Amino acid sequence: MATFTMPSLGADMTAGTLLEWRVNPGDTVHRGDIMAVVDTDKSAIEVESFSDGVVQDIVVQPGQKVPVGTVLATLAASDGAGATDATTPAAVGPVTGAPVAAPGPASPTDGVRHASPVVRHVAGERGLDLAKIHGTGPGGAITRSDIEHVTPTPPAVQGRRARRRASPLARRMAAAAGLDIAAIPGTGRDGTVKADDVRRARVAAVTATPHAAEQAPRAASPQPTTSSTAAADHRHSMRQAIARLMTRSNAEIPHYFLTTTFDMTAAIDWLRERNADLPVPSRLLPAALLLKAAALAATNVDGINGEWRDEHYQRASSVNLGVVTSVRGGGLMVPVISDAETLPLPELMAGLRAAVERVRFGHLRASELTGATLTVTNLGDLGVESVYGVIFPPQVALVGFGAVMERPWAVDGLLGVRPIITATLAADHRASDGAVGARFLARIGRLMQKPGEL
């Protein structure tokens, strides 16, 4: 029997709120399938299963806030012993006979057990009835390809069966305003409901209500929960979470800081030549070179890439870069690019673009927020010349890059104007010292002089 627990999505996270389940008792899940959506102080995160099995018991219901490590659901082995047909009593509740929550409204996938939770989720969004779709996978399983070739049910027919795409902020705002998210037209990608859509719907709802102006004072509660206050509360929670983590970092970690500058002429020239004939989505940005150089340098210099645990430095076997990314409306999140030192530059650039996009649209998964061994922050696009960061515990270093700026620079005794960048390092004195940090920054500078080898 395996357990699915509330994950820790950051050093500052002690508890999370279960927003919704993407699976039901009796569903077969595989490693990587989305099982639930969890709300943290920073965002709503999709949480994957870390093992294969059959969902036996839903322990925590949506809306409950529980500590990290709390069992949310139990899974049985999927070798046949636990894969009981959903129509039998054994699949309704746990094998111990403990009571279970009453079943919710029927979904378009009820009664279908030959589809993964991912396939069910996509089918629900398209308003498709899996019972009417022929599966071409092993054992008649319905694959994603099967549902993508089916014409979706028209919106007028599917009604509310499909779960509406919406950003986490839009969902909070709609709930606070008492609006049905499924009835709000979305103007985002693929019809995603955005915060602005909720604001417009709220204004329209008030306008359409007879005598709204007279009714509003009587209907107001002592503690009004408008869309603006909901958004403000979320921003406040995020700022508090960041403040707690940074306060802990400053209190526990003996920081030291180093800075250096290096010439970006070779890198800029190489990028210009490489990108000349490529479409915009395929072009590399200087950020990709900087991330790759930082990852490679971290593999050559000990004391930078790893964690401080149990009063010892533990060096990581690979470089998982956490990339500090700003969130719309304020705040920060740190998606992770795993094995960055091994990724070709185009893959690293694609991973960076995808991570930033998912942060901005609130589509991150739990696995994309955990496991960072070294963090990079880059404020160059905002014109900042240098940035001195605070280490994310239990990591032992944070690298900062500023903007590429034209400055006087001497080469072979001749003074000229060159594109220059400032790199900084915040490091943990328990794991390394200034000499180690200096070698690390120098290594990045040398790598940037040979961009074609990155």
C-alpha positions as CSV (number, residue, x, y, z in Angstrom):
1,M,0.0,0.0,0.0
2,A,1.5,3.3,-1.1
3,T,0.5,6.8,0.2
4,F,0.1,10.1,-1.6
5,T,1.0,12.9,0.8
6,M,1.0,16.7,0.9
7,P,4.3,17.6,-0.7
8,S,6.8,20.2,0.4
9,L,7.0,22.7,-2.4
10,G,9.7,24.9,-0.8
11,A,11.7,25.3,2.3
12,D,9.1,27.8,3.6
13,M,6.1,25.5,3.1
14,T,4.7,23.9,6.2
15,A,1.1,23.3,5.0
16,G,-1.1,23.4,1.9
17,T,-4.8,23.4,1.0
18,L,-6.2,20.7,-1.2
19,L,-8.1,22.5,-4.0
20,E,-9.3,19.6,-6.1
21,W,-8.8,15.9,-7.0
22,R,-8.1,14.9,-10.5
23,V,-8.7,11.2,-9.7
24,N,-11.4,9.1,-8.1
25,P,-11.2,5.9,-6.1
26,G,-10.6,3.0,-8.4
27,D,-8.6,5.0,-10.9
28,T,-5.3,3.5,-12.1
29,V,-2.5,6.1,-11.9
30,H,1.1,6.0,-13.1
31,R,4.2,7.9,-12.0
32,G,3.9,11.5,-13.3
33,D,0.1,11.5,-13.6
34,I,-1.6,14.6,-12.0
35,M,-3.5,13.5,-8.9
36,A,-4.5,16.7,-7.2
37,V,-4.2,20.5,-7.2
38,V,-2.7,22.0,-4.0
39,D,-2.9,25.7,-3.1
40,T,0.2,27.2,-1.4
41,D,1.0,30.8,-0.3
42,K,2.4,31.4,-3.8
43,S,0.2,29.6,-6.3
44,A,-2.0,26.6,-7.1
45,I,0.2,23.7,-8.0
46,E,-0.6,20.4,-9.8
47,V,0.8,17.5,-7.8
48,E,1.9,14.3,-9.6
49,S,1.9,10.7,-8.3
50,F,5.4,9.4,-7.6
51,S,4.3,5.8,-7.9
52,D,2.1,3.5,-9.9
53,G,-1.0,2.1,-8.4
54,V,-4.8,2.1,-8.0
55,V,-6.4,4.9,-5.9
56,Q,-8.0,3.2,-2.9
57,D,-9.1,5.9,-0.5
58,I,-9.4,9.7,-0.7
59,V,-8.4,10.8,2.8
60,V,-8.5,14.6,2.6
61,Q,-11.4,16.4,0.9
62,P,-11.1,19.6,-1.2
63,G,-10.9,22.8,0.9
64,Q,-9.0,21.2,3.8
65,K,-5.6,22.7,4.8
66,V,-3.2,20.1,6.2
67,P,0.5,20.0,7.2
68,V,3.2,18.8,4.8
69,G,3.5,15.0,4.9
70,T,-0.2,14.4,5.7
71,V,-1.6,11.4,3.8
72,L,-4.0,12.7,1.1
73,A,-4.9,9.3,-0.5
74,T,-3.8,5.7,-0.4
75,L,-2.8,3.6,-3.4
76,A,-2.9,-0.1,-3.8
77,A,-0.6,-2.1,-6.1
78,S,-1.8,-2.2,-9.7
79,D,-0.9,-5.8,-10.3
80,G,-4.5,-6.9,-10.1
81,A,-4.8,-7.2,-6.3
82,G,-6.0,-3.7,-5.9
83,A,-7.4,-3.1,-9.4
84,T,-11.0,-4.0,-8.5
85,D,-13.7,-3.0,-10.8
86,A,-15.2,0.4,-9.9
87,T,-18.7,-1.1,-9.7
88,T,-17.8,-3.4,-6.8
89,P,-18.0,-2.2,-3.1
90,A,-14.2,-2.8,-2.7
91,A,-13.5,0.0,-5.1
92,V,-15.7,2.5,-3.3
93,G,-13.8,2.7,-0.1
94,P,-10.6,1.4,1.5
95,V,-10.1,-2.2,2.3
96,T,-10.4,-1.5,6.0
97,G,-14.0,-0.6,5.6
98,A,-13.6,3.0,6.8
99,P,-16.4,5.4,5.7
100,V,-15.8,7.4,2.6
101,A,-17.2,10.7,1.4
102,A,-20.4,10.7,-0.6
103,P,-19.8,10.6,-4.3
104,G,-20.0,13.9,-6.1
105,P,-21.8,14.7,-9.3
106,A,-21.4,12.3,-12.2
107,S,-18.6,13.2,-14.6
108,P,-18.3,12.4,-18.3
109,T,-15.7,9.7,-17.3
110,D,-17.8,7.8,-14.7
111,G,-17.7,4.1,-15.3
112,V,-14.6,4.2,-17.6
113,R,-11.5,2.7,-16.1
114,H,-9.3,2.3,-19.2
115,A,-7.9,5.9,-19.3
116,S,-5.2,7.6,-17.3
117,P,-6.0,10.6,-15.1
118,V,-4.3,12.8,-17.7
119,V,-6.6,11.5,-20.5
120,R,-9.6,12.0,-18.2
121,H,-8.6,15.5,-17.5
122,V,-8.2,16.4,-21.2
123,A,-11.4,14.7,-22.1
124,G,-13.2,16.7,-19.3
125,E,-11.9,19.9,-20.6
126,R,-13.1,19.1,-24.2
127,G,-16.5,17.9,-22.9
128,L,-16.0,14.3,-24.2
129,D,-17.7,11.2,-22.9
130,L,-15.0,8.5,-22.6
131,A,-17.6,5.8,-22.5
132,K,-18.3,6.6,-26.2
133,I,-14.7,6.6,-27.4
134,H,-12.9,3.6,-28.8
135,G,-9.5,3.0,-27.2
136,T,-6.6,2.0,-29.3
137,G,-4.1,1.5,-26.5
138,P,-3.1,-1.7,-24.8
139,G,-6.1,-3.7,-23.6
140,G,-8.4,-1.1,-25.2
141,A,-7.1,1.8,-23.1
142,I,-8.1,5.2,-24.3
143,T,-5.0,7.3,-25.3
144,R,-4.6,11.0,-25.6
145,S,-4.4,10.5,-29.4
146,D,-7.8,8.9,-29.4
147,I,-9.5,11.8,-27.7
148,E,-7.7,14.4,-29.9
149,H,-9.3,12.9,-33.0
150,V,-12.8,13.3,-31.6
151,T,-14.9,16.4,-32.3
152,P,-15.6,18.1,-29.0
153,T,-19.2,18.5,-27.9
154,P,-20.5,22.1,-28.7
155,P,-20.4,24.4,-25.6
156,A,-24.2,24.7,-25.7
157,V,-24.5,20.9,-25.2
158,Q,-21.6,20.2,-22.9
159,G,-22.8,22.8,-20.4
160,R,-20.8,22.5,-17.2
161,R,-19.4,19.0,-17.7
162,A,-15.9,20.3,-18.7
163,R,-13.7,21.8,-16.1
164,R,-13.1,25.3,-17.2
165,R,-9.5,26.5,-17.8
166,A,-8.8,29.3,-15.4
167,S,-5.8,30.9,-13.7
168,P,-5.6,30.3,-9.9
169,L,-6.1,34.0,-9.3
170,A,-9.2,34.0,-11.5
171,R,-10.6,31.1,-9.5
172,R,-10.0,32.8,-6.2
173,M,-11.6,36.1,-7.5
174,A,-14.6,34.3,-8.9
175,A,-15.2,32.4,-5.7
176,A,-14.8,35.6,-3.6
177,A,-17.4,37.3,-5.9
178,G,-19.8,34.4,-5.9
179,L,-19.5,33.8,-9.7
180,D,-19.6,30.5,-11.5
181,I,-16.2,30.2,-13.2
182,A,-17.7,27.9,-15.9
183,A,-20.1,30.7,-17.0
184,I,-17.4,33.3,-17.6
185,P,-16.0,33.7,-21.1
186,G,-12.2,33.3,-21.2
187,T,-10.0,35.5,-23.3
188,G,-6.7,33.7,-22.5
189,R,-5.0,31.0,-24.4
190,D,-7.4,28.1,-25.3
191,G,-10.2,30.1,-23.6
192,T,-8.5,30.3,-20.2
193,V,-10.4,32.6,-17.8
194,K,-8.1,35.4,-16.6
195,A,-8.4,37.8,-13.7
196,D,-9.6,40.6,-16.1
197,D,-12.4,38.3,-17.4
198,V,-13.6,37.8,-13.8
199,R,-13.5,41.6,-13.2
200,R,-15.7,42.2,-16.3
201,A,-18.1,39.4,-15.3
202,R,-18.4,40.9,-11.9
203,V,-19.2,44.4,-13.3
204,A,-21.7,42.9,-15.7
205,A,-23.4,40.9,-12.8
206,V,-23.8,44.0,-10.7
207,T,-25.1,46.1,-13.6
208,A,-27.6,43.4,-14.5
209,T,-29.0,43.2,-11.0
210,P,-32.1,45.4,-10.4
211,H,-31.6,48.1,-7.8
212,A,-28.0,46.9,-7.4
213,A,-26.9,50.1,-5.8
214,E,-29.7,50.0,-3.2
215,Q,-29.2,46.3,-2.5
216,A,-25.4,46.4,-2.2
217,P,-25.2,48.1,1.3
218,R,-27.7,45.7,2.8
219,A,-26.0,42.7,1.3
220,A,-22.5,43.7,2.3
221,S,-21.0,41.6,5.1
222,P,-18.9,43.0,7.9
223,Q,-15.8,41.6,6.1
224,P,-16.4,42.1,2.3
225,T,-14.6,39.6,0.0
226,T,-14.3,41.4,-3.3
227,S,-12.1,40.3,-6.2
228,S,-9.7,43.1,-5.4
229,T,-9.4,42.1,-1.7
230,A,-8.9,38.4,-2.7
231,A,-6.1,39.4,-5.0
232,A,-4.6,41.6,-2.4
233,D,-4.8,38.8,0.2
234,H,-3.0,36.4,-2.2
235,R,-0.2,38.9,-2.8
236,H,0.0,39.5,1.0
237,S,0.3,35.7,1.6
238,M,3.0,35.4,-1.0
239,R,5.0,38.3,0.4
240,Q,4.7,36.8,3.9
241,A,6.0,33.4,2.6
242,I,9.0,35.1,0.9
243,A,9.7,37.1,3.9
244,R,9.7,34.1,6.2
245,L,12.1,32.2,3.9
246,M,14.5,35.1,3.5
247,T,14.5,35.9,7.2
248,R,15.3,32.3,7.9
249,S,18.1,32.4,5.3
250,N,19.7,35.5,6.7
251,A,19.4,34.1,10.3
252,E,20.8,30.7,9.6
253,I,23.3,31.1,6.7
254,P,26.6,32.9,7.0
255,H,26.6,34.6,3.6
256,Y,29.6,36.0,1.8
257,F,29.3,37.9,-1.5
258,L,31.5,38.2,-4.5
259,T,31.2,40.1,-7.8
260,T,33.0,40.2,-11.1
261,T,32.5,41.5,-14.6
262,F,33.4,39.9,-17.9
263,D,33.3,40.7,-21.6
264,M,30.3,39.5,-23.5
265,T,31.6,40.4,-27.0
266,A,32.3,36.8,-28.0
267,A,28.9,35.6,-26.7
268,I,26.9,38.4,-28.4
269,D,28.7,37.9,-31.7
270,W,28.1,34.2,-31.6
271,L,24.4,34.6,-30.8
272,R,23.9,37.2,-33.5
273,E,25.5,34.8,-36.1
274,R,23.5,31.8,-34.9
275,N,20.2,33.5,-34.6
276,A,20.4,35.3,-38.0
277,D,18.4,32.8,-40.0
278,L,16.2,31.3,-37.2
279,P,12.6,32.2,-36.4
280,V,12.1,34.1,-33.2
281,P,10.8,31.1,-31.1
282,S,14.0,29.2,-31.9
283,R,16.5,31.9,-31.1
284,L,18.8,31.8,-28.1
285,L,19.0,34.6,-25.6
286,P,22.1,35.5,-23.5
287,A,20.3,34.0,-20.5
288,A,20.6,30.5,-22.0
289,L,24.4,30.9,-22.3
290,L,24.7,32.3,-18.7
291,L,22.6,29.4,-17.3
292,K,24.6,26.8,-19.1
293,A,27.9,28.4,-18.1
294,A,26.8,28.6,-14.4
295,A,25.8,24.9,-14.5
296,L,29.0,23.7,-16.1
297,A,31.1,25.9,-13.7
298,A,29.2,24.3,-10.7
299,T,30.3,20.8,-11.8
300,N,34.0,21.9,-11.7
301,V,34.0,23.8,-8.4
302,D,33.0,22.0,-5.2
303,G,31.0,23.8,-2.5
304,I,28.6,25.6,-4.8
305,N,26.1,23.0,-6.1
306,G,24.4,21.1,-3.2
307,E,22.7,21.4,0.2
308,W,23.6,22.0,3.8
309,R,21.9,19.3,5.9
310,D,22.6,17.8,9.2
311,E,25.6,20.2,9.7
312,H,27.3,18.9,6.6
313,Y,27.6,20.0,3.0
314,Q,26.1,17.4,0.6
315,R,27.3,17.8,-3.0
316,A,24.6,17.2,-5.6
317,S,25.2,14.7,-8.4
318,S,23.7,16.9,-11.0
319,V,23.0,20.6,-11.4
320,N,19.3,21.4,-11.1
321,L,19.0,25.1,-11.7
322,G,16.3,27.0,-9.9
323,V,15.4,30.1,-12.0
324,V,13.9,33.0,-10.0
325,T,10.9,34.2,-11.9
326,S,8.6,37.1,-11.2
327,V,4.8,36.4,-10.8
328,R,2.2,38.6,-12.4
329,G,0.8,40.9,-9.7
330,G,4.0,40.6,-7.6
331,G,6.0,37.9,-5.9
332,L,8.5,35.2,-7.0
333,M,8.5,31.5,-7.9
334,V,11.5,29.4,-8.7
335,P,10.9,26.7,-11.3
336,V,13.6,24.1,-11.7
337,I,15.5,23.1,-14.9
338,S,16.9,19.7,-14.1
339,D,20.3,18.4,-15.3
340,A,21.1,21.8,-16.8
341,E,24.7,20.9,-17.3
342,T,23.8,18.2,-19.7
343,L,21.2,20.0,-21.8
344,P,22.1,21.3,-25.3
345,L,21.5,25.1,-25.5
346,P,18.3,24.9,-27.6
347,E,16.8,22.5,-25.0
348,L,17.9,24.7,-22.1
349,M,16.4,27.8,-23.9
350,A,13.1,25.9,-24.5
351,G,13.0,24.8,-20.8
352,L,13.6,28.3,-19.7
353,R,10.8,29.7,-21.9
354,A,8.4,27.0,-20.8
355,A,9.1,27.5,-17.1
356,V,8.6,31.3,-17.3
357,E,5.3,30.8,-19.3
358,R,4.0,28.2,-16.8
359,V,4.8,30.5,-13.9
360,R,3.0,33.5,-15.5
361,F,-0.1,31.4,-16.3
362,G,-0.1,29.4,-13.0
363,H,0.3,26.0,-14.6
364,L,3.3,24.7,-12.6
365,R,3.5,21.1,-11.3
366,A,5.0,20.1,-8.0
367,S,8.0,18.4,-9.7
368,E,8.9,21.6,-11.4
369,L,9.3,23.4,-8.0
370,T,11.4,21.0,-6.1
371,G,14.9,19.6,-6.3
372,A,16.9,22.8,-7.1
373,T,20.6,22.5,-6.1
374,L,21.7,26.0,-7.3
375,T,19.6,29.1,-7.9
376,V,20.1,31.8,-10.5
377,T,18.5,35.2,-10.6
378,N,18.7,37.4,-13.7
379,L,17.4,40.9,-13.6
380,G,19.2,42.1,-16.8
381,D,15.9,42.5,-18.7
382,L,14.9,45.1,-16.2
383,G,18.1,47.1,-16.7
384,V,19.6,46.2,-13.3
385,E,23.4,46.2,-13.4
386,S,24.0,43.8,-10.6
387,V,21.9,41.8,-8.1
388,Y,22.9,40.4,-4.7
389,G,20.6,37.6,-3.8
390,V,19.7,35.7,-0.6
391,I,20.4,32.0,-0.6
392,F,17.4,29.6,-0.7
393,P,18.0,27.1,2.1
394,P,19.1,24.3,2.2
395,Q,21.0,25.3,-0.9
396,V,24.5,26.9,-0.4
397,A,24.8,29.4,-3.3
398,L,22.9,31.8,-5.5
399,V,24.2,33.3,-8.7
400,G,23.1,36.7,-10.0
401,F,23.4,38.3,-13.4
402,G,22.8,41.9,-14.4
403,A,22.1,43.6,-17.7
404,V,24.6,43.4,-20.6
405,M,25.7,47.1,-20.8
406,E,28.2,48.9,-23.0
407,R,31.2,50.1,-20.9
408,P,34.8,51.1,-21.5
409,W,36.9,48.0,-21.5
410,A,40.6,47.5,-22.1
411,V,41.8,44.6,-24.4
412,D,45.5,44.1,-25.0
413,G,46.2,47.5,-23.7
414,L,43.7,49.2,-26.0
415,L,40.6,50.9,-24.6
416,G,37.3,50.4,-26.3
417,V,33.5,50.1,-25.7
418,R,32.4,46.5,-25.1
419,P,29.3,44.7,-23.9
420,I,30.0,43.9,-20.2
421,I,28.0,41.9,-17.7
422,T,28.3,41.8,-13.9
423,A,28.0,38.5,-12.2
424,T,27.5,38.1,-8.4
425,L,27.6,35.2,-6.0
426,A,26.0,34.8,-2.6
427,A,27.5,31.7,-1.0
428,D,27.4,29.8,2.3
429,H,30.6,30.2,4.3
430,R,30.0,26.8,5.9
431,A,30.3,25.0,2.5
432,S,32.9,27.2,0.8
433,D,35.1,30.3,1.2
434,G,36.0,33.3,-1.0
435,A,38.6,31.5,-3.0
436,V,36.2,28.8,-4.0
437,G,33.6,31.4,-5.0
438,A,36.2,33.3,-7.0
439,R,37.1,30.2,-8.9
440,F,33.5,29.6,-9.7
441,L,32.8,33.1,-11.1
442,A,36.1,33.0,-13.0
443,R,35.1,29.7,-14.6
444,I,31.8,31.3,-15.8
445,G,33.7,34.2,-17.3
446,R,36.1,31.8,-19.2
447,L,33.2,29.7,-20.5
448,M,31.5,32.8,-21.9
449,Q,34.5,33.5,-24.0
450,K,33.9,30.2,-25.9
451,P,30.1,30.1,-26.4
452,G,30.3,27.6,-29.2
453,E,31.5,25.0,-26.7
454,L,28.7,25.4,-24.3
